[in-house]
Amino acid sequence: MNRTMIEKIISAHCQRTVKAGEIVEVGIDVRIARDFGGANVVKNILDNDLFIDDPSKTYFTFDCNPTGSDQKYTTNQQICRRFARERGIKVYDINSGIGTHIAIDEGIIKPGGTLISTDSHANILGAVGAFGQGMGDRDIAAAWAFGKIWFKVPKTIKIILKGRPSEKIYAKDVVLNLLKNFGASGLLGYAAEIYGEWTEDMTLDERITIASMATEMGGIIILFRPNKNILSHFNIISRDKIEKILPDMDAEYEREVEIDISKIRPLISRPGHPEDVVDVEKVEGIKIDSAFIGSCTNGRFEDMKTAAKILKGKRVAPGVVLKIVPSTREIWKRCLDEGIIETFIKAGALVGNPGCAGCAAGQIGQNGPGEVTISTGNRNFVGKQGKGDVYLASPATVAASAISGVIVSEDKILKKPVIFVVDKKIKRRPRRHESINVRRPRRPIELIGRIWVIRIDNIDTDMIFHNRYLTITDAKEMARYALNNIEGWEDFPEKAKKGDIIVTGKNFGAGSSRQQAVDCFIGLGIQAIVAKSFGAIYERNAINSGFPIVVSDLIERDIKDGEKIKIDLKKGIIERIETGEVVECEPFFEIQMELYQRGGLL
């Protein structure tokens, strides 16, 4: 019938013969939503009053935030858990690992099956000769409700790997070589089938590494014919007889490409572009700040074993942080049972919960401005793993570099690591021993402004400036979130004007020591805060920032939003301009006035 693997798999799931280019409705065996996108899938189901076609084929996997450490992810996870209880859907929760890996390891998907997920690397299923595809939340919701989804059958490119990789060349090096050959769009819109002598002996873990990077080449999927290792895996975990789907002998391919892998050297992708692949020796010696081993591409047991072999008896270079995240709980447990976790810990590495890690914002593997990271991930787009530079390489190269403190291949580990050198010739500005009156304009003692009245006591710092924004360092950006966590005051930053004054009750600023709860008002241009009392740490933070806080029972008067008041910071009086009423307040004490005039403690 001249059909490729992808044509045969899709034909089997729409009960008729299909060819490349056709758009058909495909039955989906496994339908997954992750914590990333899962809440939107739920919303689509509820908003459209839909039912679940088959809960036994429907799953949630919480792999993007396996610690539940981000409040937005935690909210999404809880929305999904609640929905799952109501609809009888299985949840692989935050202790489970990467959903596509679980699907393979537990036999949820089998060779020839179909799976979709909110994971753009769902095409990793090509490793076992199954169809996997990442899709948006509307697609996933439709598949949950109707059991099928439309799909355009792709054309197929046949890739033949000639020869075998030499010793100390890994599957990651081979897939980076493919990426170097095809570039970021060389497989755009295509499926690919990979053949060659080496592929018949490849382990499941090696196939997963290569299949996982089809997306980085623009491909729909990279498919492998199930070999004896794959069939053995599924025969062990499945009661059903595994029927492998093979292409027809006369299958029609768009083209055939031969790639010699016998002479590959250790490879690495330079920052910003996964396809910018060079020999490791071309970037050898670049100082690194951190290293990461994990992701759906290299979080398997064989990857952990390779890294442990290199790290055993050695230490991570001083100042370098090595982060390691196995892809599933079972792999994590096997690493523990076989002493691999102990090896990592003795080497000075941080070992995290199983999951996607560095590919998800806020998780292990992210980096900061100017930080140089070498990673086993599949992407290094600008900003993807943080604000630093990310190189992509094999677990062996990453482990070797972590030990050496600079980028090196496994066979060139340095006996003495390269450490950070501090420039001791940093020029210091001369200290300023100036009085508050020298070269500084005096700030006004009388403040006049429009008031906002918040009749709430014990407003804590989380209500003023929630901890989900604590990574912000610019006061002007902080201003956008002032009072964001008080019901009814979420839009305060849009309504407030420069020079406004807040009037509130007792114990304003209770709770944490966060300076941002003061700085957000400074950034917003709030002129002062009048309260019956202030939290002890908040009071210090405000005074040290030169921000006027005034203690008074003004809130007990019949005041309203929008009226104007005048505060005399020295005399300790507040005048209600419209009524002429004068209310007492605590005058600034001497140090408070000095810090106010100076513009703050520093």
NUSETI-382393 format. One line per 5 residues: number of its first residue (from 1); their letters; for each residue x, z, y of C-alpha. Coordinates in Angstrom, 3 decimals, always signed. Example, Ala and Ser with C-alpha at 12.3 -4.5 7.8 and 13.67 -1.06 7.14 Angstrom:
<rs>
1 = as = +12.300 +7.800 -4.500; +13.670 +7.140 -1.060 $
</rs>
This chain:
<rs>
1 = mnrtm = +0.000 +0.000 +0.000; +3.093 -0.057 +2.291; +2.361 +3.445 +3.623; +4.808 +5.968 +5.082; +4.625 +9.711 +4.487 $
6 = iekii = +2.723 +10.404 +7.693; +0.222 +7.646 +6.893; -0.363 +9.053 +3.409; -0.798 +12.657 +4.607; -3.270 +11.666 +7.306 $
11 = sahcq = -5.105 +9.295 +4.934; -5.589 +12.174 +2.498; -7.145 +14.248 +5.289; -9.618 +11.705 +6.607; -10.726 +10.260 +3.229 $
16 = rtvka = -9.650 +6.711 +3.941; -6.517 +4.626 +4.189; -4.988 +4.607 +7.665; -2.140 +2.712 +9.290; +0.068 +3.383 +12.286 $
21 = geive = -1.678 +2.910 +15.612; -5.133 +3.971 +14.416; -6.917 +6.887 +16.032; -8.712 +8.956 +13.427; -10.291 +12.366 +12.886 $
26 = vgidv = -7.975 +14.445 +10.713; -9.069 +17.442 +8.655; -6.834 +20.434 +9.424; -5.896 +22.786 +6.590; -4.340 +25.514 +8.775 $
31 = riard = -5.333 +26.280 +12.385; -3.147 +28.730 +14.323; -3.320 +30.216 +17.798; -0.450 +32.354 +19.039; -0.400 +35.187 +21.571 $
36 = fggan = +0.743 +32.431 +23.928; -2.458 +30.428 +24.413; -4.535 +32.446 +21.969; -6.671 +34.105 +24.632; -7.490 +30.678 +26.074 $
41 = vvkni = -8.567 +29.484 +22.630; -10.909 +32.482 +22.430; -12.226 +31.720 +25.915; -12.948 +28.108 +24.945; -14.827 +29.245 +21.838 $
46 = ldndl = -16.900 +31.800 +23.733; -17.571 +29.667 +26.813; -18.913 +26.870 +24.631; -20.819 +29.146 +22.227; -18.965 +27.808 +19.184 $
51 = fiddp = -18.619 +29.188 +15.661; -15.558 +29.216 +13.409; -15.657 +26.420 +10.833; -13.649 +28.284 +8.177; -12.111 +31.690 +9.002 $
56 = sktyf = -9.974 +31.515 +5.825; -8.069 +28.591 +7.379; -7.836 +30.185 +10.820; -5.060 +32.505 +12.030; -3.572 +34.313 +15.002 $
61 = tfdcn = +0.217 +34.770 +15.096; +1.784 +37.034 +17.701; +5.320 +35.684 +17.739; +6.046 +35.108 +21.432; +5.981 +38.787 +22.395 $
66 = ptgsd = +6.673 +40.752 +19.198; +7.183 +44.011 +21.083; +3.970 +43.906 +23.089; +6.223 +44.772 +26.037; +4.662 +42.448 +28.607 $
71 = qkytt = +1.269 +43.562 +29.901; -0.118 +40.036 +30.223; +0.886 +39.204 +26.635; -0.482 +42.567 +25.477; -3.796 +41.784 +27.150 $
76 = nqqic = -3.928 +38.401 +25.422; -3.046 +39.976 +22.085; -5.826 +42.539 +22.387; -8.359 +39.823 +23.313; -7.331 +37.972 +20.159 $
81 = rrfar = -7.428 +41.075 +17.940; -10.938 +41.917 +19.080; -12.141 +38.360 +18.496; -10.440 +38.294 +15.088; -12.273 +41.441 +13.973 $
86 = ergik = -15.604 +39.985 +15.017; -15.050 +36.594 +13.343; -13.107 +37.600 +10.218; -9.852 +35.910 +11.237; -6.486 +37.057 +9.898 $
91 = vydin = -3.951 +38.280 +12.455; -0.213 +38.173 +11.848; +0.534 +40.855 +14.383; +3.620 +41.716 +16.426; +5.552 +42.943 +13.383 $
96 = sgigt = +5.267 +39.663 +11.441; +7.445 +36.992 +13.041; +7.195 +33.302 +13.839; +3.884 +31.820 +12.724; +5.152 +28.484 +11.403 $
101 = hiaid = +7.823 +30.249 +9.326; +5.229 +32.628 +7.906; +3.027 +29.650 +7.024; +5.884 +28.156 +4.995; +7.174 +31.375 +3.437 $
106 = egiik = +3.751 +32.638 +2.345; +2.474 +29.274 +1.164; -0.309 +29.098 +3.752; +0.742 +25.480 +4.194; +1.965 +23.318 +1.320 $
111 = pggtl = +3.641 +19.910 +1.028; +1.173 +17.246 +2.083; -0.947 +19.700 +4.090; -1.908 +19.667 +7.767; -1.361 +22.439 +10.323 $
116 = istds = -1.821 +22.684 +14.066; -0.743 +25.480 +16.398; -0.295 +26.270 +20.069; +3.430 +26.101 +19.204; +5.162 +22.884 +20.330 $
121 = hanil = +7.494 +23.261 +17.352; +4.710 +23.255 +14.758; +6.269 +19.990 +13.578; +8.771 +22.242 +11.809; +6.399 +21.785 +8.842 $
126 = gavga = +8.053 +18.425 +8.248; +10.765 +20.458 +6.511; +8.465 +20.811 +3.488; +6.814 +17.402 +3.700; +3.717 +18.654 +5.531 $
131 = fgqgm = +2.162 +17.584 +8.815; +2.474 +20.048 +11.691; +1.652 +19.526 +15.324; +1.650 +21.571 +18.503; -1.522 +21.191 +20.570 $
136 = gdrdi = -3.226 +22.652 +23.632; -5.841 +25.383 +23.564; -8.814 +22.979 +23.751; -7.555 +21.077 +20.708; -7.064 +24.307 +18.782 $
141 = aaawa = -10.513 +25.584 +19.763; -12.097 +22.308 +18.596; -10.282 +22.489 +15.261; -11.402 +26.118 +14.823; -15.002 +25.094 +15.469 $
146 = fgkiw = -15.178 +21.747 +13.659; -12.276 +21.800 +11.176; -10.827 +18.525 +12.395; -9.277 +16.870 +15.418; -8.543 +13.317 +16.552 $
151 = fkvpk = -5.011 +12.017 +16.203; -3.172 +8.747 +16.727; -1.223 +7.791 +13.599; +2.404 +7.295 +14.691; +4.811 +4.616 +13.603 $
156 = tikii = +7.754 +5.852 +11.526; +11.496 +5.466 +11.895; +13.566 +5.807 +8.736; +16.807 +7.743 +9.230; +19.500 +7.566 +6.552 $
161 = lkgrp = +22.241 +10.180 +6.693; +25.403 +8.746 +5.187; +27.898 +11.042 +3.544; +27.980 +14.815 +3.622; +28.987 +17.232 +6.364 $
166 = sekiy = +32.423 +18.756 +5.862; +33.086 +22.452 +5.347; +32.080 +24.655 +8.292; +29.655 +22.050 +9.593; +26.102 +23.309 +9.604 $
171 = akdvv = +22.591 +21.874 +9.812; +22.566 +22.720 +13.536; +25.617 +20.509 +14.053; +23.864 +17.705 +12.157; +20.682 +17.919 +14.243 $
176 = lnllk = +22.716 +18.086 +17.455; +24.396 +14.895 +16.271; +20.956 +13.323 +15.807; +20.052 +14.460 +19.304; +23.247 +12.927 +20.641 $
181 = nfgas = +22.341 +9.622 +18.958; +18.647 +9.489 +19.847; +18.686 +11.305 +23.174; +15.705 +13.111 +24.676; +13.292 +10.214 +24.066 $
186 = gllgy = +14.754 +8.189 +21.193; +11.961 +9.293 +18.849; +9.280 +9.388 +21.538; +5.883 +8.979 +19.891; +7.398 +8.329 +16.451 $
191 = aaeiy = +7.447 +10.156 +13.166; +10.767 +10.049 +11.319; +11.646 +10.291 +7.646; +15.148 +11.471 +6.767; +16.991 +10.398 +3.614 $
196 = gewte = +20.490 +10.533 +2.202; +22.527 +12.110 -0.559; +22.898 +15.402 +1.314; +19.150 +15.746 +1.955; +18.463 +16.037 -1.775 $
201 = dmtld = +20.543 +19.229 -1.905; +19.522 +20.728 +1.423; +18.070 +24.223 +1.394; +14.747 +25.087 +2.993; +16.553 +26.818 +5.854 $
206 = eriti = +18.703 +23.763 +6.583; +15.660 +21.496 +6.619; +13.845 +23.844 +8.983; +16.754 +23.700 +11.438; +16.640 +19.896 +11.575 $
211 = asmat = +12.846 +19.523 +11.553; +12.485 +22.064 +14.355; +14.270 +19.843 +16.869; +12.117 +16.720 +16.505; +10.405 +17.797 +19.722 $
216 = emggi = +13.687 +17.716 +21.646; +14.036 +14.031 +20.694; +10.472 +13.263 +21.763; +9.380 +12.925 +18.131; +5.983 +13.667 +16.649 $
221 = iilfr = +7.610 +15.022 +13.486; +10.663 +14.729 +11.240; +9.589 +14.599 +7.588; +11.644 +15.333 +4.470; +10.589 +14.476 +0.930 $
226 = pnkni = +10.202 +17.762 -0.957; +13.298 +18.226 -3.134; +13.831 +20.630 -6.014; +14.554 +23.533 -3.633; +11.271 +23.026 -1.788 $
231 = lshfn = +9.216 +22.568 -4.954; +10.799 +25.658 -6.479; +9.895 +27.682 -3.386; +6.224 +26.705 -3.536; +5.949 +26.987 -7.318 $
236 = iisrd = +7.072 +30.613 -7.007; +4.636 +31.607 -4.249; +1.648 +29.416 -5.149; -0.679 +29.392 -8.137; -1.653 +25.806 -7.432 $
241 = kieki = +0.286 +22.864 -8.752; +2.240 +21.316 -5.905; +1.628 +17.625 -5.451; +4.314 +16.131 -3.254; +3.370 +13.170 -1.129 $
246 = lpdmd = +5.980 +10.425 -1.106; +6.110 +7.185 +0.867; +5.353 +3.963 -0.940; +8.376 +2.062 -2.209; +7.518 -0.773 +0.177 $
251 = aeyer = +6.561 +1.464 +3.130; +6.727 -0.282 +6.485; +9.012 +1.340 +9.035; +9.426 +0.520 +12.699; +13.171 +0.415 +12.053 $
256 = eveid = +15.924 +1.975 +9.973; +18.854 +3.903 +11.453; +22.007 +4.905 +9.574; +24.072 +7.838 +10.856; +27.383 +8.899 +9.344 $
261 = iskir = +27.521 +12.713 +9.136; +30.773 +12.951 +7.182; +32.973 +13.145 +10.276; +30.904 +15.447 +12.454; +32.819 +18.213 +14.202 $
266 = plisr = +31.236 +21.438 +15.537; +28.888 +20.366 +18.331; +27.316 +22.007 +21.373; +24.695 +21.081 +23.990; +25.664 +21.622 +27.598 $
271 = pghpe = +23.308 +23.520 +29.938; +20.103 +21.920 +31.121; +19.829 +19.119 +28.585; +19.630 +19.605 +24.791; +20.674 +15.960 +24.354 $
276 = dvvdv = +23.895 +16.445 +26.379; +25.873 +17.029 +23.179; +29.682 +17.171 +22.987; +32.304 +18.496 +20.589; +32.768 +22.246 +21.012 $
281 = ekveg = +36.433 +21.675 +21.847; +35.394 +19.866 +25.064; +33.961 +23.099 +26.479; +36.309 +25.439 +24.621; +37.436 +28.426 +26.661 $
286 = ikids = +34.409 +28.703 +28.956; +33.785 +32.412 +29.585; +30.439 +33.685 +28.321; +28.360 +36.687 +29.334; +25.988 +36.721 +26.381 $
291 = afigs = +25.175 +35.160 +23.024; +21.912 +34.757 +21.135; +21.243 +34.061 +17.442; +17.635 +33.399 +16.441; +14.607 +31.202 +17.309 $
296 = ctngr = +12.547 +28.984 +15.015; +15.617 +26.735 +14.719; +18.173 +29.282 +13.545; +16.438 +32.552 +12.720; +16.458 +32.067 +8.944 $
301 = fedmk = +18.278 +34.195 +6.359; +21.070 +31.659 +5.878; +21.670 +31.710 +9.638; +21.863 +35.501 +9.598; +24.209 +35.400 +6.608 $
306 = taaki = +26.506 +32.888 +8.308; +26.694 +35.006 +11.460; +27.322 +38.193 +9.453; +30.173 +36.557 +7.517; +31.938 +35.771 +10.801 $
311 = lkgkr = +31.138 +39.106 +12.485; +32.034 +41.337 +9.526; +34.873 +43.682 +10.409; +35.007 +42.388 +13.993; +33.567 +43.417 +17.345 $
316 = vapgv = +31.780 +41.521 +20.059; +34.115 +40.954 +23.016; +34.011 +43.670 +25.708; +31.364 +42.919 +28.310; +29.606 +40.312 +26.154 $
321 = vlkiv = +26.082 +41.038 +24.901; +25.120 +39.597 +21.499; +21.397 +39.517 +20.731; +20.127 +38.685 +17.242; +16.496 +38.115 +16.214 $
326 = pstre = +15.492 +37.118 +12.636; +12.487 +34.805 +12.484; +10.231 +36.876 +10.189; +9.770 +40.434 +8.984; +10.713 +39.464 +5.434 $
331 = iwkrc = +13.980 +37.927 +6.621; +14.621 +41.030 +8.746; +13.999 +43.250 +5.701; +16.250 +41.160 +3.479; +18.997 +41.411 +6.097 $
336 = ldegi = +18.510 +45.180 +6.067; +18.565 +45.408 +2.264; +21.725 +43.305 +1.978; +23.666 +45.164 +4.673; +23.588 +42.334 +7.207 $
341 = ietfi = +21.836 +44.430 +9.870; +24.534 +47.077 +9.465; +27.200 +44.402 +9.959; +25.496 +43.273 +13.166; +25.234 +46.814 +14.491 $
346 = kagal = +28.860 +47.644 +13.680; +29.884 +44.477 +15.504; +28.057 +45.732 +18.600; +25.033 +43.421 +18.486; +21.461 +44.197 +19.476 $
351 = vgnpg = +18.986 +43.339 +16.690; +15.407 +42.741 +17.832; +11.952 +42.522 +16.290; +11.269 +39.284 +14.384; +9.793 +36.557 +16.546 $
356 = cagca = +10.544 +33.676 +18.891; +12.717 +35.817 +21.187; +14.617 +33.911 +23.881; +12.205 +30.973 +23.989; +9.506 +33.256 +25.408 $
361 = agqig = +9.801 +34.676 +28.916; +10.612 +38.360 +29.025; +11.953 +38.508 +25.486; +15.388 +39.075 +23.932; +17.648 +36.154 +24.771 $
366 = qngpg = +16.739 +35.627 +28.423; +19.536 +35.615 +30.988; +20.067 +36.301 +34.676; +21.472 +34.357 +37.649; +25.011 +33.129 +37.012 $
371 = evtis = +24.964 +34.337 +33.403; +26.509 +32.039 +30.805; +24.815 +32.220 +27.395; +25.576 +30.490 +24.115; +22.458 +30.277 +21.976 $
376 = tgnrn = +21.176 +28.943 +18.655; +17.855 +28.004 +20.279; +16.445 +24.501 +20.470; +16.034 +24.192 +24.230; +18.213 +24.935 +27.223 $
381 = fvgkq = +16.142 +23.457 +30.033; +16.841 +24.930 +33.469; +14.896 +28.198 +33.730; +13.713 +28.128 +30.110; +15.738 +31.167 +29.031 $
386 = gkgdv = +16.223 +32.665 +32.462; +18.239 +31.804 +35.551; +21.645 +31.293 +33.967; +23.344 +28.510 +32.002; +22.585 +28.098 +28.293 $
391 = ylasp = +24.699 +26.230 +25.722; +23.174 +25.384 +22.311; +25.225 +25.617 +19.122; +25.198 +26.718 +15.484; +25.094 +30.394 +14.444 $
396 = atvaa = +28.749 +30.093 +13.407; +29.858 +28.842 +16.823; +27.739 +31.457 +18.602; +29.154 +34.317 +16.501; +32.726 +33.063 +16.949 $
401 = saisg = +32.233 +32.794 +20.708; +30.722 +36.281 +20.933; +33.828 +37.722 +19.269; +36.226 +35.695 +21.406; +34.440 +36.182 +24.723 $
406 = vivse = +34.676 +32.438 +25.361; +33.209 +29.346 +23.713; +35.122 +28.526 +20.533; +34.334 +27.089 +17.107; +34.479 +29.145 +13.919 $
411 = dkilk = +37.994 +27.996 +13.045; +39.422 +28.992 +16.435; +38.337 +32.631 +16.811; +40.770 +34.378 +19.149; +42.773 +37.298 +17.817 $
416 = kpvif = +42.459 +38.966 +21.211; +39.175 +38.421 +23.090; +39.080 +37.136 +26.629; +37.742 +39.867 +28.900; +36.267 +39.694 +32.360 $
421 = vvdkk = +38.798 +39.843 +35.192; +37.736 +41.609 +38.369; +39.106 +40.320 +41.657; +40.666 +43.418 +43.229; +41.214 +41.630 +46.520 $
426 = ikrrp = +37.588 +41.847 +47.569; +37.476 +42.048 +51.337; +35.615 +45.035 +52.661; +33.807 +45.025 +55.957; +34.969 +47.808 +58.260 $
431 = rrhes = +32.811 +50.896 +58.134; +30.442 +51.374 +60.998; +30.577 +54.812 +62.611; +28.026 +53.985 +65.257; +25.356 +56.230 +66.676 $
436 = invrr = +21.757 +55.120 +66.390; +21.790 +54.094 +70.043; +24.738 +51.689 +69.796; +23.766 +47.991 +69.591; +20.315 +48.886 +68.272 $
441 = prrpi = +17.042 +48.497 +70.198; +14.986 +51.664 +70.164; +11.828 +51.425 +68.104; +8.512 +52.427 +69.688; +7.426 +56.054 +69.551 $
446 = eligr = +3.786 +55.050 +70.074; +2.183 +52.770 +67.481; -1.100 +50.953 +68.165; -2.892 +49.090 +65.392; -6.077 +48.210 +63.506 $
451 = iwvir = -6.878 +50.498 +60.581; -7.858 +49.998 +56.959; -9.614 +53.008 +55.423; -9.049 +53.729 +51.709; -11.171 +56.709 +50.700 $
456 = idnid = -9.309 +57.443 +47.477; -7.110 +60.445 +46.679; -4.061 +60.416 +44.395; -3.291 +56.716 +44.776; -0.265 +56.319 +42.514 $
461 = tdmif = +2.602 +53.867 +42.742; +1.190 +51.696 +39.944; -1.973 +51.294 +41.978; +0.090 +50.400 +45.041; +2.551 +48.088 +43.288 $
466 = hnryl = +2.068 +47.553 +39.560; +5.027 +47.740 +37.201; +4.486 +44.184 +35.990; +6.006 +43.038 +39.313; +9.064 +45.311 +39.269 $
471 = titda = +11.513 +42.458 +38.735; +10.770 +41.174 +42.266; +13.526 +42.022 +44.748; +12.333 +40.222 +47.888; +10.067 +42.407 +50.066 $
476 = kemar = +8.180 +39.372 +51.360; +7.279 +38.411 +47.815; +6.406 +42.027 +46.997; +3.915 +41.897 +49.878; +1.691 +39.543 +47.854 $
481 = yalnn = +0.941 +42.361 +45.384; +0.411 +45.364 +47.686; -2.566 +47.456 +46.458; -3.112 +44.776 +43.785; -4.057 +47.350 +41.152 $
486 = iegwe = -6.855 +49.099 +43.078; -10.306 +47.769 +42.321; -11.776 +46.157 +45.414; -8.414 +45.908 +47.182; -6.843 +43.072 +45.194 $
491 = dfpek = -7.158 +40.700 +48.176; -5.683 +43.130 +50.720; -2.521 +41.033 +51.299; -4.705 +38.084 +52.339; -6.809 +40.174 +54.745 $
496 = akkgd = -4.146 +42.368 +56.324; -2.342 +41.378 +59.506; +1.025 +42.368 +60.888; +0.745 +45.675 +62.750; -2.191 +47.039 +60.721 $
501 = iivtg = -2.276 +50.712 +59.735; -3.582 +52.213 +56.472; -5.530 +55.501 +56.556; -6.098 +57.285 +53.251; -6.478 +60.616 +51.447 $
506 = knfga = -4.180 +63.108 +49.794; -1.170 +62.568 +47.520; -0.671 +58.921 +48.448; +2.217 +57.459 +46.399; +1.984 +59.820 +43.445 $
511 = gssrq = +3.762 +58.825 +40.270; +6.985 +56.905 +39.835; +10.051 +56.610 +42.038; +9.648 +52.874 +42.666; +10.880 +51.827 +46.083 $
516 = qavdc = +8.733 +48.682 +45.852; +5.625 +50.766 +46.607; +7.065 +51.241 +50.107; +8.770 +47.876 +50.518; +5.623 +45.879 +49.746 $
521 = figlg = +4.036 +47.284 +52.923; +7.165 +46.588 +54.953; +7.135 +43.014 +53.674; +3.456 +42.703 +54.579; +4.075 +43.953 +58.126 $
526 = iqaiv = +1.998 +47.130 +57.800; +2.954 +49.312 +60.759; +2.322 +52.783 +59.293; +0.389 +54.785 +56.722; -1.631 +57.858 +57.669 $
531 = aksfg = -2.538 +60.178 +54.778; -3.514 +63.795 +54.203; -0.369 +64.120 +52.085; +2.199 +61.988 +50.285; +3.817 +62.075 +46.853 $
536 = aiyer = +7.188 +63.837 +47.138; +9.351 +60.896 +46.046; +7.220 +58.402 +47.952; +7.701 +60.459 +51.121; +11.481 +60.338 +50.745 $
541 = nains = +11.479 +56.600 +49.967; +9.409 +55.849 +53.075; +11.477 +57.998 +55.399; +14.726 +56.581 +53.997; +13.381 +53.065 +54.627 $
546 = gfpiv = +12.569 +53.855 +58.253; +8.892 +53.237 +57.447; +6.454 +55.423 +59.432; +4.327 +57.711 +57.272; +2.135 +60.187 +59.117 $
551 = vsdli = +0.485 +63.317 +57.699; -3.004 +63.887 +59.122; -6.603 +64.562 +58.042; -7.824 +61.528 +60.010; -9.548 +60.277 +56.832 $
556 = erdik = -12.072 +63.129 +57.184; -13.354 +61.743 +60.478; -16.130 +59.195 +60.747; -13.717 +56.265 +60.881; -14.199 +52.705 +59.743 $
561 = dgeki = -12.187 +49.598 +58.966; -11.176 +47.602 +62.007; -11.108 +50.281 +64.696; -7.876 +50.827 +66.601; -5.771 +53.965 +66.821 $
566 = kidlk = -2.654 +55.015 +68.724; -0.112 +57.267 +67.005; +2.475 +59.261 +68.964; +5.189 +59.942 +66.403; +7.014 +62.447 +68.628 $
571 = kgiie = +4.087 +64.501 +69.960; +2.158 +64.421 +66.700; -1.188 +63.129 +67.952; -3.472 +60.257 +66.976; -5.926 +58.828 +69.507 $
576 = rietg = -9.004 +56.873 +68.424; -8.991 +54.229 +71.147; -12.706 +53.382 +71.065; -13.981 +56.987 +71.131; -11.081 +58.735 +72.855 $
581 = evvec = -11.026 +61.420 +70.150; -7.615 +62.967 +69.598; -6.590 +64.099 +66.123; -3.491 +66.108 +65.318; -0.793 +64.856 +62.963 $
586 = epffe = +2.609 +66.121 +61.951; +5.262 +64.943 +64.440; +8.386 +63.304 +63.007; +11.060 +65.879 +62.250; +14.520 +65.246 +63.632 $
591 = iqmel = +16.090 +63.437 +60.653; +12.928 +61.400 +60.099; +13.025 +60.203 +63.708; +16.732 +59.439 +63.453; +16.230 +57.357 +60.287 $
596 = yqrgg = +13.235 +55.616 +61.830; +15.273 +54.626 +64.874; +18.264 +53.633 +62.769; +16.090 +51.405 +60.581; +16.649 +53.406 +57.398 $
601 = ll = +19.166 +55.506 +55.523; +21.596 +52.652 +54.890 $
</rs>
